[in-house]
Amino acid sequence: MTRLFIILAFLGFSLSASSQKYQVGDIAPDIVQVTPNGDSLALSSLKGKMVLIDFWASWCKPCRKENPTLVNAYESFKDTIFKNGDGFTIFSVSLDMKKPDWMSAIENDGLIWPYHVSDLKGWRSEVSKLYSVRGIPANFLIDGDGVIVAVNLRGEELEKKLRKETKKSWYQFW
């Protein structure tokens, strides 16, 4: 009986670990979606920057609770030089279905970075399927070459990882 339990637990862990399609070290696939003003925007246009791909929605309370952390990280690191990236930004992918709700949340939460996209298909979004996003908030931190360096950073962990990825000058001792 114990042996069967161990086998089942191992299988469950293996399946859950492999359920995420893209992991650290993988190249993030390009995303091309529409901005609030109707223009097409590609993730690849941000090559050379450290980018947080953030999947969220206006109706998602945990997402909205996390937004102040994202704003702080953006303001703190937007002009930072990283080991592999010049500056930090956020590429927000909304899983909203109602444009007014999406726009209102961007404004109300002070999401000041310029890269907001959505196809307004909610969970039927091709991008959420491409990235195997099954719950939000979800995010992928990519470096200047588009390589995923972290997944699903929350709260203080985002700023810790960004600090770790910062290019250090020879005279900095901390």
Secondary structure, 3 states (H helix, E strand, C coil): CHHHHHHHHHHHHHHHHCCCCCCCCCECCCCEEECCCCCEEEHHHHCCCEEEEEEECCCCHHHHHHHHHHHHHHHHHCCCEECCEECEEEEEEECCCCHHHHHHHHHHCCCCCCEEEECCCHHHCHHHHHCCCCCCCEEEEECCCCEEEEECCCCHHHHHHHHHHECCCCCCCC
